[in-house]
Amino acid sequence: MTEQHHTATPASSAPSQPSDAGLSRRRLVRAGLAATPVMAALKSNTVLAGEHSCIRPSSFSSLTAAHMKLSRGREINANYQCQSHGYWKNHENGLPAGFKSQLFLASGLGFTANPQNRYTKLSFQEVLELPGHVPGAALARHVAAAYLSAASVQDDPGRVLLTRSQCNAIWNGQGFWSPFAGANWTPDQTMHYFETVFGPAFL
């Protein structure tokens, strides 16, 4: 999938009111000031999946290669739907009634991997609430959150961060998957991406 890049408004003209949450990730990226320590300082448990970290894998890969910097005057679309597992534990916005109560491995949803047979009887809600010691729990929580985010917008290409089929590929490969043509990510790369977008998958 190809990211949309547009000519950015100069950083000096960006809104500075408190309602704009100060220096956002997106404004830092646009201004070419997106040093990793600054980004880390901006991330908090209340902004784990906010509009400023919702970037698709292709953009994330480009930013990582460029040490989280973009050339001046360029920006990355960061407005995709990507609510964290913490959000989906307590919300159902955009989902069909009872969607989270169905089995994570239900036939037709596309998930087949079952580490140590621990996921056979778990619903989406139960996956979102998994404690950290369960095999694959962190990946499962992130994948469930990404899947529910995609389902809530019906895989709308203008809003979906990861499609439901991509979520299937991530889980069934246990983190090994191809996010875009020519790229093959390892579990470590996949988790690094998820933790940048969603924040740490701890409970």
DAUR-V705977 format. One record per backbone hydrogen bond with DSSP energy under -1.0 kcal/mol. CO is the residue of the C=O (numbers start at 0). NH is the residue of the N-H. If there is no record, write none. Layout:
BEGIN
<<CO,NH> <CO,NH>>
END
This chain:
BEGIN
<<9,12> <10,13> <16,19> <17,20> <23,27> <24,28> <25,29> <26,30> <27,32> <28,31> <32,34> <34,38> <35,39> <36,40> <37,41> <38,42> <43,46> <49,52> <52,54> <55,59> <56,60> <57,61> <58,62> <59,63> <60,64> <61,65> <62,67> <63,66> <70,73> <72,7> <83,87> <84,88> <86,89> <91,94> <95,98> <97,100> <98,101> <99,124> <101,123> <102,105> <105,108> <113,116> <114,117> <118,121> <121,103> <122,126> <123,127> <124,128> <126,129> <130,133> <133,136> <135,139> <136,140> <137,141> <138,142> <139,143> <140,144> <141,145> <142,146> <143,147> <144,148> <145,149> <146,150> <147,151> <149,154> <150,153> <152,155> <155,158> <155,159> <158,80> <162,166> <163,167> <164,168> <165,169> <166,170> <167,171> <168,172> <169,174> <170,173> <172,175> <176,184> <179,182> <184,176> <185,189> <186,190> <187,191> <188,192> <189,193> <190,194> <191,195> <192,196> <193,197>>
END
